Amino acid sequence: MSRTLIILLLWIPLLLPAQNLVKNPSFEIKNGCPDQPGQVSLARFWISPNTGTPDYFNDCSPGLDYGTEFNKKGGRQPHSGHAYAGMQFYLLNHNEFYEYVQTVLDTTLTAGNLYCVSAWVSLGKSTYGIRQLGALLSATEIKEQGSHKMKLPAVPLGSGKYLLDQDQWMCIKGVYKAKGSEKLLTIGDFTSGDSFWNIATQSPTDSLFKSTYYFIDDVSVEAIRDSSEFRCR
């Protein structure tokens, strides 16, 4: 075998794009068109892990409420394709309502490997925003009764500042070192405290009711060799 061919074979794996382990990353593959709230399961491979009701938005929706560019949560052109999901988080005094989305990965993660977890989010029609979302990678399906906040160890997904953009999509990302049995991904708010930020006053607030809503699109879990490959798709 020639030296040139050997060098080429060594370089091919470096030139190939990384594999996204999320089966339906942009919520395009569907079992139907959304026409009411809480229909994220119409996007194949996606479910709600608690009794929250995350929404599904698609261009094919028969009405304006659950389309994309215009909908009841403010509307946004998808980051890619024709669809995305939406999650609401609110705190009414001490009553919590937190939505999450969950999916089974294409393959189980490899022990010791680094993975970049990323997504694109945009703030819907909201008075409040938060600093970050989180990604929980687990070996078994997460199932919670009720819609309280899941205070579980998760990878912080952030952009370095509060997620307040209501016009553009924001890249959020984090790095995870695999234990070797993880095959499910759950995304939502896993923070331990009250992270709501008032958009109008640009400060935290003592209001009894705090609510925010985020669209999410193009979710990715990709193996990386080091932090230099830490990016959004």
Secondary structure, 3 states (H helix, E strand, C coil): CCHHHHHHHHHHHHHCCCCCCECCCCCCCECCCCCCCCCHHHECCEECCCCCCCEEEECCCCCCCECCCCECCCCCCCCCCCEEEEEEEEEECCEEEECCEEEEECCCCCCCCEEEEEEEEEECCCCEECCEEEEEEECCCCCCCCCCCCCCCCEEEECCCCCCCCCCCEEEEEEEECCCCCCEEEEECCCCCCCCEECCCCECCCCCEEEEEEEEEEEEEEEECCHHHCCCC
